[in-house]
Amino acid sequence: MIRLVLSAAVVSFGFQASAAGAKEAPWCAVIETSKESVYWDCQYRSIEECRPHILAGNRGWCNPSPYYVAPSERRRPVKRHRAQ
């Protein structure tokens, strides 16, 4: 129960924090350093990349990054044919 409340608080603070200029990846290892302290390590491109880092010590979990913004797709210009 405490873990759930702590996770919700961390996520809510994470959405309020500004990540301007930060190089973030789509996945984070959320690591408990103590009962009251949680560290978000957001450097993983996939959940598969994240899992070994949290399973090694059974000390956390993987979570989608609240800071990551996916790059927008470049649209190709539409070629319009003129009627002659």
PyMOL Python script that loads the backbone (N, CA, C, O; Angstrom):
from pymol import cmd

cmd.read_pdbstr("""\
ATOM      1  N   MET A   1       0.820  -1.192   0.000  1.00  0.00           N
ATOM      2  CA  MET A   1       0.000   0.000   0.000  1.00  0.00           C
ATOM      3  C   MET A   1       0.868   1.262   0.000  1.00  0.00           C
ATOM      4  O   MET A   1       0.595   2.220  -0.723  1.00  0.00           O
ATOM      5  N   ILE A   2       1.916   1.241   0.823  1.00  0.00           N
ATOM      6  CA  ILE A   2       2.810   2.401   0.905  1.00  0.00           C
ATOM      7  C   ILE A   2       3.495   2.622  -0.436  1.00  0.00           C
ATOM      8  O   ILE A   2       3.655   3.760  -0.877  1.00  0.00           O
ATOM      9  N   ARG A   3       3.906   1.513  -1.097  1.00  0.00           N
ATOM     10  CA  ARG A   3       4.562   1.608  -2.400  1.00  0.00           C
ATOM     11  C   ARG A   3       3.633   2.258  -3.424  1.00  0.00           C
ATOM     12  O   ARG A   3       4.079   3.073  -4.231  1.00  0.00           O
ATOM     13  N   LEU A   4       2.356   1.909  -3.400  1.00  0.00           N
ATOM     14  CA  LEU A   4       1.382   2.475  -4.328  1.00  0.00           C
ATOM     15  C   LEU A   4       1.216   3.976  -4.104  1.00  0.00           C
ATOM     16  O   LEU A   4       1.208   4.748  -5.063  1.00  0.00           O
ATOM     17  N   VAL A   5       1.085   4.389  -2.866  1.00  0.00           N
ATOM     18  CA  VAL A   5       0.935   5.812  -2.534  1.00  0.00           C
ATOM     19  C   VAL A   5       2.199   6.573  -2.918  1.00  0.00           C
ATOM     20  O   VAL A   5       2.124   7.670  -3.472  1.00  0.00           O
ATOM     21  N   LEU A   6       3.352   5.996  -2.624  1.00  0.00           N
ATOM     22  CA  LEU A   6       4.625   6.622  -2.960  1.00  0.00           C
ATOM     23  C   LEU A   6       4.779   6.756  -4.475  1.00  0.00           C
ATOM     24  O   LEU A   6       5.231   7.790  -4.968  1.00  0.00           O
ATOM     25  N   SER A   7       4.406   5.717  -5.205  1.00  0.00           N
ATOM     26  CA  SER A   7       4.483   5.763  -6.668  1.00  0.00           C
ATOM     27  C   SER A   7       3.584   6.851  -7.242  1.00  0.00           C
ATOM     28  O   SER A   7       3.989   7.586  -8.143  1.00  0.00           O
ATOM     29  N   ALA A   8       2.379   6.952  -6.725  1.00  0.00           N
ATOM     30  CA  ALA A   8       1.447   7.977  -7.204  1.00  0.00           C
ATOM     31  C   ALA A   8       1.995   9.375  -6.930  1.00  0.00           C
ATOM     32  O   ALA A   8       1.870  10.265  -7.771  1.00  0.00           O
ATOM     33  N   ALA A   9       2.592   9.572  -5.774  1.00  0.00           N
ATOM     34  CA  ALA A   9       3.160  10.882  -5.442  1.00  0.00           C
ATOM     35  C   ALA A   9       4.334  11.216  -6.352  1.00  0.00           C
ATOM     36  O   ALA A   9       4.454  12.347  -6.822  1.00  0.00           O
ATOM     37  N   VAL A  10       5.192  10.246  -6.601  1.00  0.00           N
ATOM     38  CA  VAL A  10       6.355  10.473  -7.469  1.00  0.00           C
ATOM     39  C   VAL A  10       5.903  10.794  -8.882  1.00  0.00           C
ATOM     40  O   VAL A  10       6.440  11.704  -9.514  1.00  0.00           O
ATOM     41  N   VAL A  11       4.923  10.056  -9.383  1.00  0.00           N
ATOM     42  CA  VAL A  11       4.430  10.306 -10.740  1.00  0.00           C
ATOM     43  C   VAL A  11       3.795  11.683 -10.835  1.00  0.00           C
ATOM     44  O   VAL A  11       4.009  12.394 -11.817  1.00  0.00           O
ATOM     45  N   SER A  12       3.017  12.071  -9.831  1.00  0.00           N
ATOM     46  CA  SER A  12       2.374  13.387  -9.886  1.00  0.00           C
ATOM     47  C   SER A  12       3.406  14.506  -9.857  1.00  0.00           C
ATOM     48  O   SER A  12       3.232  15.517 -10.537  1.00  0.00           O
ATOM     49  N   PHE A  13       4.471  14.347  -9.087  1.00  0.00           N
ATOM     50  CA  PHE A  13       5.538  15.352  -9.085  1.00  0.00           C
ATOM     51  C   PHE A  13       6.295  15.331 -10.400  1.00  0.00           C
ATOM     52  O   PHE A  13       6.731  16.376 -10.884  1.00  0.00           O
ATOM     53  N   GLY A  14       6.454  14.159 -10.978  1.00  0.00           N
ATOM     54  CA  GLY A  14       7.175  14.026 -12.239  1.00  0.00           C
ATOM     55  C   GLY A  14       6.488  14.758 -13.372  1.00  0.00           C
ATOM     56  O   GLY A  14       7.158  15.328 -14.233  1.00  0.00           O
ATOM     57  N   PHE A  15       5.165  14.752 -13.390  1.00  0.00           N
ATOM     58  CA  PHE A  15       4.442  15.440 -14.454  1.00  0.00           C
ATOM     59  C   PHE A  15       4.518  16.951 -14.299  1.00  0.00           C
ATOM     60  O   PHE A  15       4.355  17.676 -15.281  1.00  0.00           O
ATOM     61  N   GLN A  16       4.760  17.435 -13.104  1.00  0.00           N
ATOM     62  CA  GLN A  16       4.864  18.867 -12.875  1.00  0.00           C
ATOM     63  C   GLN A  16       6.259  19.390 -13.165  1.00  0.00           C
ATOM     64  O   GLN A  16       6.430  20.571 -13.467  1.00  0.00           O
ATOM     65  N   ALA A  17       7.254  18.524 -13.075  1.00  0.00           N
ATOM     66  CA  ALA A  17       8.641  18.954 -13.280  1.00  0.00           C
ATOM     67  C   ALA A  17       8.894  19.231 -14.757  1.00  0.00           C
ATOM     68  O   ALA A  17       8.334  18.570 -15.632  1.00  0.00           O
ATOM     69  N   SER A  18       9.728  20.196 -15.014  1.00  0.00           N
ATOM     70  CA  SER A  18      10.086  20.541 -16.383  1.00  0.00           C
ATOM     71  C   SER A  18      11.334  19.777 -16.790  1.00  0.00           C
ATOM     72  O   SER A  18      12.301  19.703 -16.032  1.00  0.00           O
ATOM     73  N   ALA A  19      11.310  19.217 -17.973  1.00  0.00           N
ATOM     74  CA  ALA A  19      12.461  18.467 -18.470  1.00  0.00           C
ATOM     75  C   ALA A  19      13.055  19.168 -19.680  1.00  0.00           C
ATOM     76  O   ALA A  19      13.534  18.508 -20.602  1.00  0.00           O
ATOM     77  N   ALA A  20      13.031  20.473 -19.691  1.00  0.00           N
ATOM     78  CA  ALA A  20      13.541  21.232 -20.832  1.00  0.00           C
ATOM     79  C   ALA A  20      15.017  20.956 -21.021  1.00  0.00           C
ATOM     80  O   ALA A  20      15.820  21.104 -20.100  1.00  0.00           O
ATOM     81  N   GLY A  21      15.356  20.555 -22.223  1.00  0.00           N
ATOM     82  CA  GLY A  21      16.743  20.297 -22.550  1.00  0.00           C
ATOM     83  C   GLY A  21      17.256  18.956 -22.063  1.00  0.00           C
ATOM     84  O   GLY A  21      18.408  18.611 -22.323  1.00  0.00           O
ATOM     85  N   ALA A  22      16.442  18.205 -21.375  1.00  0.00           N
ATOM     86  CA  ALA A  22      16.902  16.914 -20.874  1.00  0.00           C
ATOM     87  C   ALA A  22      16.835  15.879 -21.985  1.00  0.00           C
ATOM     88  O   ALA A  22      15.921  15.890 -22.810  1.00  0.00           O
ATOM     89  N   LYS A  23      17.803  14.998 -21.994  1.00  0.00           N
ATOM     90  CA  LYS A  23      17.803  13.907 -22.965  1.00  0.00           C
ATOM     91  C   LYS A  23      17.194  12.706 -22.271  1.00  0.00           C
ATOM     92  O   LYS A  23      17.871  12.005 -21.519  1.00  0.00           O
ATOM     93  N   GLU A  24      15.936  12.473 -22.518  1.00  0.00           N
ATOM     94  CA  GLU A  24      15.215  11.403 -21.846  1.00  0.00           C
ATOM     95  C   GLU A  24      14.848  10.306 -22.841  1.00  0.00           C
ATOM     96  O   GLU A  24      14.701  10.556 -24.037  1.00  0.00           O
ATOM     97  N   ALA A  25      14.705   9.113 -22.333  1.00  0.00           N
ATOM     98  CA  ALA A  25      14.299   7.963 -23.121  1.00  0.00           C
ATOM     99  C   ALA A  25      12.885   7.557 -22.691  1.00  0.00           C
ATOM    100  O   ALA A  25      12.395   8.013 -21.658  1.00  0.00           O
ATOM    101  N   PRO A  26      12.233   6.700 -23.484  1.00  0.00           N
ATOM    102  CA  PRO A  26      10.838   6.351 -23.183  1.00  0.00           C
ATOM    103  C   PRO A  26      10.615   5.508 -21.931  1.00  0.00           C
ATOM    104  O   PRO A  26       9.486   5.449 -21.444  1.00  0.00           O
ATOM    105  N   TRP A  27      11.648   4.852 -21.388  1.00  0.00           N
ATOM    106  CA  TRP A  27      11.462   3.988 -20.221  1.00  0.00           C
ATOM    107  C   TRP A  27      12.392   4.376 -19.079  1.00  0.00           C
ATOM    108  O   TRP A  27      13.528   4.796 -19.298  1.00  0.00           O
ATOM    109  N   CYS A  28      11.887   4.227 -17.853  1.00  0.00           N
ATOM    110  CA  CYS A  28      12.650   4.547 -16.650  1.00  0.00           C
ATOM    111  C   CYS A  28      12.714   3.322 -15.735  1.00  0.00           C
ATOM    112  O   CYS A  28      11.763   2.546 -15.638  1.00  0.00           O
ATOM    113  N   ALA A  29      13.857   3.169 -15.068  1.00  0.00           N
ATOM    114  CA  ALA A  29      13.964   2.227 -13.960  1.00  0.00           C
ATOM    115  C   ALA A  29      13.666   3.047 -12.714  1.00  0.00           C
ATOM    116  O   ALA A  29      14.401   3.981 -12.393  1.00  0.00           O
ATOM    117  N   VAL A  30      12.606   2.706 -12.019  1.00  0.00           N
ATOM    118  CA  VAL A  30      12.220   3.409 -10.796  1.00  0.00           C
ATOM    119  C   VAL A  30      12.815   2.605  -9.647  1.00  0.00           C
ATOM    120  O   VAL A  30      12.386   1.485  -9.370  1.00  0.00           O
ATOM    121  N   ILE A  31      13.806   3.191  -8.984  1.00  0.00           N
ATOM    122  CA  ILE A  31      14.594   2.465  -8.003  1.00  0.00           C
ATOM    123  C   ILE A  31      14.353   3.037  -6.611  1.00  0.00           C
ATOM    124  O   ILE A  31      14.459   4.244  -6.392  1.00  0.00           O
ATOM    125  N   GLU A  32      14.023   2.142  -5.670  1.00  0.00           N
ATOM    126  CA  GLU A  32      13.847   2.541  -4.278  1.00  0.00           C
ATOM    127  C   GLU A  32      15.211   2.540  -3.597  1.00  0.00           C
ATOM    128  O   GLU A  32      15.850   1.494  -3.484  1.00  0.00           O
ATOM    129  N   THR A  33      15.654   3.701  -3.146  1.00  0.00           N
ATOM    130  CA  THR A  33      16.917   3.783  -2.431  1.00  0.00           C
ATOM    131  C   THR A  33      16.697   3.610  -0.926  1.00  0.00           C
ATOM    132  O   THR A  33      17.603   3.190  -0.205  1.00  0.00           O
ATOM    133  N   SER A  34      15.514   3.929  -0.470  1.00  0.00           N
ATOM    134  CA  SER A  34      15.091   3.681   0.915  1.00  0.00           C
ATOM    135  C   SER A  34      13.572   3.670   0.914  1.00  0.00           C
ATOM    136  O   SER A  34      12.962   3.827  -0.144  1.00  0.00           O
ATOM    137  N   LYS A  35      12.955   3.491   2.051  1.00  0.00           N
ATOM    138  CA  LYS A  35      11.490   3.430   2.091  1.00  0.00           C
ATOM    139  C   LYS A  35      10.828   4.743   1.690  1.00  0.00           C
ATOM    140  O   LYS A  35       9.693   4.741   1.214  1.00  0.00           O
ATOM    141  N   GLU A  36      11.515   5.852   1.875  1.00  0.00           N
ATOM    142  CA  GLU A  36      10.940   7.155   1.534  1.00  0.00           C
ATOM    143  C   GLU A  36      11.543   7.770   0.281  1.00  0.00           C
ATOM    144  O   GLU A  36      11.074   8.816  -0.169  1.00  0.00           O
ATOM    145  N   SER A  37      12.561   7.158  -0.291  1.00  0.00           N
ATOM    146  CA  SER A  37      13.269   7.778  -1.409  1.00  0.00           C
ATOM    147  C   SER A  37      13.214   6.900  -2.663  1.00  0.00           C
ATOM    148  O   SER A  37      13.484   5.700  -2.615  1.00  0.00           O
ATOM    149  N   VAL A  38      12.858   7.528  -3.777  1.00  0.00           N
ATOM    150  CA  VAL A  38      12.766   6.831  -5.061  1.00  0.00           C
ATOM    151  C   VAL A  38      13.547   7.626  -6.099  1.00  0.00           C
ATOM    152  O   VAL A  38      13.462   8.853  -6.145  1.00  0.00           O
ATOM    153  N   TYR A  39      14.308   6.918  -6.933  1.00  0.00           N
ATOM    154  CA  TYR A  39      15.121   7.529  -7.976  1.00  0.00           C
ATOM    155  C   TYR A  39      14.634   7.042  -9.337  1.00  0.00           C
ATOM    156  O   TYR A  39      14.460   5.840  -9.537  1.00  0.00           O
ATOM    157  N   TRP A  40      14.413   7.958 -10.271  1.00  0.00           N
ATOM    158  CA  TRP A  40      13.976   7.622 -11.628  1.00  0.00           C
ATOM    159  C   TRP A  40      15.177   7.697 -12.559  1.00  0.00           C
ATOM    160  O   TRP A  40      15.734   8.774 -12.768  1.00  0.00           O
ATOM    161  N   ASP A  41      15.577   6.569 -13.117  1.00  0.00           N
ATOM    162  CA  ASP A  41      16.702   6.479 -14.051  1.00  0.00           C
ATOM    163  C   ASP A  41      16.125   6.309 -15.452  1.00  0.00           C
ATOM    164  O   ASP A  41      15.853   5.188 -15.881  1.00  0.00           O
ATOM    165  N   CYS A  42      15.936   7.422 -16.169  1.00  0.00           N
ATOM    166  CA  CYS A  42      15.240   7.418 -17.460  1.00  0.00           C
ATOM    167  C   CYS A  42      16.230   7.445 -18.626  1.00  0.00           C
ATOM    168  O   CYS A  42      16.466   8.488 -19.234  1.00  0.00           O
ATOM    169  N   GLN A  43      16.801   6.283 -18.922  1.00  0.00           N
ATOM    170  CA  GLN A  43      17.763   6.203 -20.003  1.00  0.00           C
ATOM    171  C   GLN A  43      17.553   4.991 -20.904  1.00  0.00           C
ATOM    172  O   GLN A  43      18.428   4.673 -21.710  1.00  0.00           O
ATOM    173  N   TYR A  44      16.433   4.317 -20.791  1.00  0.00           N
ATOM    174  CA  TYR A  44      16.231   3.061 -21.500  1.00  0.00           C
ATOM    175  C   TYR A  44      15.269   3.236 -22.674  1.00  0.00           C
ATOM    176  O   TYR A  44      14.216   3.861 -22.545  1.00  0.00           O
ATOM    177  N   ARG A  45      15.653   2.671 -23.823  1.00  0.00           N
ATOM    178  CA  ARG A  45      14.848   2.803 -25.045  1.00  0.00           C
ATOM    179  C   ARG A  45      13.698   1.810 -25.102  1.00  0.00           C
ATOM    180  O   ARG A  45      12.760   1.995 -25.877  1.00  0.00           O
ATOM    181  N   SER A  46      13.758   0.749 -24.285  1.00  0.00           N
ATOM    182  CA  SER A  46      12.677  -0.242 -24.273  1.00  0.00           C
ATOM    183  C   SER A  46      12.567  -0.842 -22.873  1.00  0.00           C
ATOM    184  O   SER A  46      13.464  -0.691 -22.043  1.00  0.00           O
ATOM    185  N   ILE A  47      11.456  -1.519 -22.632  1.00  0.00           N
ATOM    186  CA  ILE A  47      11.276  -2.162 -21.332  1.00  0.00           C
ATOM    187  C   ILE A  47      12.262  -3.316 -21.180  1.00  0.00           C
ATOM    188  O   ILE A  47      12.692  -3.634 -20.070  1.00  0.00           O
ATOM    189  N   GLU A  48      12.623  -3.949 -22.318  1.00  0.00           N
ATOM    190  CA  GLU A  48      13.591  -5.038 -22.286  1.00  0.00           C
ATOM    191  C   GLU A  48      14.968  -4.534 -21.850  1.00  0.00           C
ATOM    192  O   GLU A  48      15.709  -5.260 -21.187  1.00  0.00           O
ATOM    193  N   GLU A  49      15.315  -3.301 -22.215  1.00  0.00           N
ATOM    194  CA  GLU A  49      16.577  -2.701 -21.802  1.00  0.00           C
ATOM    195  C   GLU A  49      16.554  -2.353 -20.315  1.00  0.00           C
ATOM    196  O   GLU A  49      17.586  -2.403 -19.646  1.00  0.00           O
ATOM    197  N   CYS A  50      15.403  -2.011 -19.813  1.00  0.00           N
ATOM    198  CA  CYS A  50      15.254  -1.577 -18.416  1.00  0.00           C
ATOM    199  C   CYS A  50      15.265  -2.749 -17.432  1.00  0.00           C
ATOM    200  O   CYS A  50      15.867  -2.650 -16.362  1.00  0.00           O
ATOM    201  N   ARG A  51      14.617  -3.835 -17.778  1.00  0.00           N
ATOM    202  CA  ARG A  51      14.412  -4.948 -16.840  1.00  0.00           C
ATOM    203  C   ARG A  51      15.671  -5.479 -16.155  1.00  0.00           C
ATOM    204  O   ARG A  51      15.640  -5.673 -14.940  1.00  0.00           O
ATOM    205  N   PRO A  52      16.773  -5.724 -16.860  1.00  0.00           N
ATOM    206  CA  PRO A  52      17.954  -6.265 -16.158  1.00  0.00           C
ATOM    207  C   PRO A  52      18.481  -5.343 -15.054  1.00  0.00           C
ATOM    208  O   PRO A  52      19.078  -5.824 -14.091  1.00  0.00           O
ATOM    209  N   HIS A  53      18.277  -4.056 -15.175  1.00  0.00           N
ATOM    210  CA  HIS A  53      18.785  -3.118 -14.185  1.00  0.00           C
ATOM    211  C   HIS A  53      17.988  -3.137 -12.890  1.00  0.00           C
ATOM    212  O   HIS A  53      18.526  -2.838 -11.823  1.00  0.00           O
ATOM    213  N   ILE A  54      16.728  -3.482 -12.975  1.00  0.00           N
ATOM    214  CA  ILE A  54      15.938  -3.536 -11.746  1.00  0.00           C
ATOM    215  C   ILE A  54      15.884  -4.957 -11.183  1.00  0.00           C
ATOM    216  O   ILE A  54      15.693  -5.139  -9.980  1.00  0.00           O
ATOM    217  N   LEU A  55      16.050  -5.959 -12.041  1.00  0.00           N
ATOM    218  CA  LEU A  55      16.009  -7.337 -11.578  1.00  0.00           C
ATOM    219  C   LEU A  55      17.296  -7.751 -10.877  1.00  0.00           C
ATOM    220  O   LEU A  55      17.288  -8.664 -10.052  1.00  0.00           O
ATOM    221  N   ALA A  56      18.394  -7.088 -11.199  1.00  0.00           N
ATOM    222  CA  ALA A  56      19.685  -7.448 -10.611  1.00  0.00           C
ATOM    223  C   ALA A  56      19.650  -7.377  -9.095  1.00  0.00           C
ATOM    224  O   ALA A  56      20.223  -8.234  -8.422  1.00  0.00           O
ATOM    225  N   GLY A  57      18.993  -6.380  -8.555  1.00  0.00           N
ATOM    226  CA  GLY A  57      18.945  -6.242  -7.108  1.00  0.00           C
ATOM    227  C   GLY A  57      17.538  -6.335  -6.552  1.00  0.00           C
ATOM    228  O   GLY A  57      17.338  -6.177  -5.348  1.00  0.00           O
ATOM    229  N   ASN A  58      16.543  -6.592  -7.421  1.00  0.00           N
ATOM    230  CA  ASN A  58      15.141  -6.634  -7.011  1.00  0.00           C
ATOM    231  C   ASN A  58      14.807  -5.397  -6.188  1.00  0.00           C
ATOM    232  O   ASN A  58      14.276  -5.496  -5.082  1.00  0.00           O
ATOM    233  N   ARG A  59      15.124  -4.235  -6.739  1.00  0.00           N
ATOM    234  CA  ARG A  59      15.011  -2.996  -5.980  1.00  0.00           C
ATOM    235  C   ARG A  59      14.098  -1.965  -6.609  1.00  0.00           C
ATOM    236  O   ARG A  59      14.079  -0.820  -6.157  1.00  0.00           O
ATOM    237  N   GLY A  60      13.348  -2.321  -7.624  1.00  0.00           N
ATOM    238  CA  GLY A  60      12.489  -1.333  -8.256  1.00  0.00           C
ATOM    239  C   GLY A  60      11.646  -1.940  -9.357  1.00  0.00           C
ATOM    240  O   GLY A  60      11.390  -3.144  -9.371  1.00  0.00           O
ATOM    241  N   TRP A  61      11.214  -1.090 -10.283  1.00  0.00           N
ATOM    242  CA  TRP A  61      10.366  -1.517 -11.381  1.00  0.00           C
ATOM    243  C   TRP A  61      10.594  -0.601 -12.572  1.00  0.00           C
ATOM    244  O   TRP A  61      11.163   0.482 -12.432  1.00  0.00           O
ATOM    245  N   CYS A  62      10.146  -1.039 -13.746  1.00  0.00           N
ATOM    246  CA  CYS A  62      10.241  -0.241 -14.973  1.00  0.00           C
ATOM    247  C   CYS A  62       8.913   0.466 -15.190  1.00  0.00           C
ATOM    248  O   CYS A  62       7.845  -0.095 -14.948  1.00  0.00           O
ATOM    249  N   ASN A  63       9.001   1.703 -15.649  1.00  0.00           N
ATOM    250  CA  ASN A  63       7.810   2.518 -15.844  1.00  0.00           C
ATOM    251  C   ASN A  63       8.014   3.410 -17.070  1.00  0.00           C
ATOM    252  O   ASN A  63       9.131   3.868 -17.307  1.00  0.00           O
ATOM    253  N   PRO A  64       6.962   3.668 -17.856  1.00  0.00           N
ATOM    254  CA  PRO A  64       7.118   4.642 -18.948  1.00  0.00           C
ATOM    255  C   PRO A  64       7.536   5.993 -18.377  1.00  0.00           C
ATOM    256  O   PRO A  64       7.063   6.403 -17.317  1.00  0.00           O
ATOM    257  N   SER A  65       8.417   6.672 -19.081  1.00  0.00           N
ATOM    258  CA  SER A  65       8.936   7.951 -18.604  1.00  0.00           C
ATOM    259  C   SER A  65       7.884   9.044 -18.686  1.00  0.00           C
ATOM    260  O   SER A  65       7.244   9.204 -19.725  1.00  0.00           O
ATOM    261  N   PRO A  66       7.692   9.806 -17.603  1.00  0.00           N
ATOM    262  CA  PRO A  66       6.754  10.928 -17.649  1.00  0.00           C
ATOM    263  C   PRO A  66       7.351  12.134 -18.377  1.00  0.00           C
ATOM    264  O   PRO A  66       6.637  13.100 -18.650  1.00  0.00           O
ATOM    265  N   TYR A  67       8.647  12.094 -18.694  1.00  0.00           N
ATOM    266  CA  TYR A  67       9.325  13.219 -19.333  1.00  0.00           C
ATOM    267  C   TYR A  67       9.476  13.060 -20.842  1.00  0.00           C
ATOM    268  O   TYR A  67       9.690  14.043 -21.551  1.00  0.00           O
ATOM    269  N   TYR A  68       9.367  11.842 -21.331  1.00  0.00           N
ATOM    270  CA  TYR A  68       9.646  11.564 -22.741  1.00  0.00           C
ATOM    271  C   TYR A  68       8.555  12.102 -23.654  1.00  0.00           C
ATOM    272  O   TYR A  68       7.364  11.915 -23.404  1.00  0.00           O
ATOM    273  N   VAL A  69       8.983  12.772 -24.715  1.00  0.00           N
ATOM    274  CA  VAL A  69       8.070  13.236 -25.754  1.00  0.00           C
ATOM    275  C   VAL A  69       8.567  12.635 -27.059  1.00  0.00           C
ATOM    276  O   VAL A  69       9.681  12.922 -27.498  1.00  0.00           O
ATOM    277  N   ALA A  70       7.745  11.808 -27.673  1.00  0.00           N
ATOM    278  CA  ALA A  70       8.145  11.139 -28.912  1.00  0.00           C
ATOM    279  C   ALA A  70       8.322  12.169 -30.026  1.00  0.00           C
ATOM    280  O   ALA A  70       7.570  13.141 -30.105  1.00  0.00           O
ATOM    281  N   PRO A  71       9.319  11.951 -30.885  1.00  0.00           N
ATOM    282  CA  PRO A  71       9.509  12.877 -32.000  1.00  0.00           C
ATOM    283  C   PRO A  71       8.325  12.797 -32.958  1.00  0.00           C
ATOM    284  O   PRO A  71       7.766  11.724 -33.182  1.00  0.00           O
ATOM    285  N   SER A  72       7.955  13.929 -33.510  1.00  0.00           N
ATOM    286  CA  SER A  72       6.828  13.933 -34.442  1.00  0.00           C
ATOM    287  C   SER A  72       7.288  13.394 -35.795  1.00  0.00           C
ATOM    288  O   SER A  72       8.451  13.528 -36.176  1.00  0.00           O
ATOM    289  N   GLU A  73       6.361  12.791 -36.496  1.00  0.00           N
ATOM    290  CA  GLU A  73       6.672  12.237 -37.812  1.00  0.00           C
ATOM    291  C   GLU A  73       6.729  13.359 -38.832  1.00  0.00           C
ATOM    292  O   GLU A  73       5.914  14.282 -38.809  1.00  0.00           O
ATOM    293  N   ARG A  74       7.694  13.269 -39.718  1.00  0.00           N
ATOM    294  CA  ARG A  74       7.777  14.246 -40.801  1.00  0.00           C
ATOM    295  C   ARG A  74       6.814  13.815 -41.895  1.00  0.00           C
ATOM    296  O   ARG A  74       6.851  12.677 -42.363  1.00  0.00           O
ATOM    297  N   ARG A  75       5.971  14.721 -42.286  1.00  0.00           N
ATOM    298  CA  ARG A  75       5.028  14.411 -43.348  1.00  0.00           C
ATOM    299  C   ARG A  75       5.625  14.818 -44.685  1.00  0.00           C
ATOM    300  O   ARG A  75       6.257  15.868 -44.811  1.00  0.00           O
ATOM    301  N   ARG A  76       5.418  13.987 -45.657  1.00  0.00           N
ATOM    302  CA  ARG A  76       5.881  14.306 -47.002  1.00  0.00           C
ATOM    303  C   ARG A  76       4.889  15.252 -47.651  1.00  0.00           C
ATOM    304  O   ARG A  76       3.679  15.104 -47.473  1.00  0.00           O
ATOM    305  N   PRO A  77       5.388  16.215 -48.397  1.00  0.00           N
ATOM    306  CA  PRO A  77       4.464  17.128 -49.069  1.00  0.00           C
ATOM    307  C   PRO A  77       3.616  16.380 -50.104  1.00  0.00           C
ATOM    308  O   PRO A  77       4.099  15.495 -50.810  1.00  0.00           O
ATOM    309  N   VAL A  78       2.384  16.751 -50.165  1.00  0.00           N
ATOM    310  CA  VAL A  78       1.468  16.128 -51.117  1.00  0.00           C
ATOM    311  C   VAL A  78       1.650  16.800 -52.466  1.00  0.00           C
ATOM    312  O   VAL A  78       1.571  18.023 -52.585  1.00  0.00           O
ATOM    313  N   LYS A  79       1.897  15.970 -53.490  1.00  0.00           N
ATOM    314  CA  LYS A  79       2.039  16.516 -54.827  1.00  0.00           C
ATOM    315  C   LYS A  79       0.639  16.698 -55.413  1.00  0.00           C
ATOM    316  O   LYS A  79      -0.160  15.765 -55.496  1.00  0.00           O
ATOM    317  N   ARG A  80       0.387  17.912 -55.806  1.00  0.00           N
ATOM    318  CA  ARG A  80      -0.929  18.204 -56.390  1.00  0.00           C
ATOM    319  C   ARG A  80      -0.760  18.410 -57.885  1.00  0.00           C
ATOM    320  O   ARG A  80       0.124  19.136 -58.341  1.00  0.00           O
ATOM    321  N   HIS A  81      -1.607  17.769 -58.612  1.00  0.00           N
ATOM    322  CA  HIS A  81      -1.564  17.876 -60.057  1.00  0.00           C
ATOM    323  C   HIS A  81      -2.529  18.969 -60.514  1.00  0.00           C
ATOM    324  O   HIS A  81      -3.696  18.993 -60.123  1.00  0.00           O
ATOM    325  N   ARG A  82      -2.027  19.852 -61.332  1.00  0.00           N
ATOM    326  CA  ARG A  82      -2.886  20.909 -61.868  1.00  0.00           C
ATOM    327  C   ARG A  82      -3.613  20.423 -63.113  1.00  0.00           C
ATOM    328  O   ARG A  82      -3.051  19.718 -63.952  1.00  0.00           O
ATOM    329  N   ALA A  83      -4.842  20.807 -63.205  1.00  0.00           N
ATOM    330  CA  ALA A  83      -5.614  20.482 -64.400  1.00  0.00           C
ATOM    331  C   ALA A  83      -5.137  21.392 -65.539  1.00  0.00           C
ATOM    332  O   ALA A  83      -4.951  22.592 -65.342  1.00  0.00           O
ATOM    333  N   GLN A  84      -4.945  20.820 -66.715  1.00  0.00           N
ATOM    334  CA  GLN A  84      -4.465  21.616 -67.851  1.00  0.00           C
ATOM    335  C   GLN A  84      -5.523  21.799 -68.896  1.00  0.00           C
ATOM    336  O   GLN A  84      -5.279  22.445 -69.915  1.00  0.00           O
TER     337      GLN A  84
END
""", "prot")
cmd.dss("prot")
cmd.show_as("cartoon", "prot")
cmd.util.cbc("prot")
cmd.orient("prot")
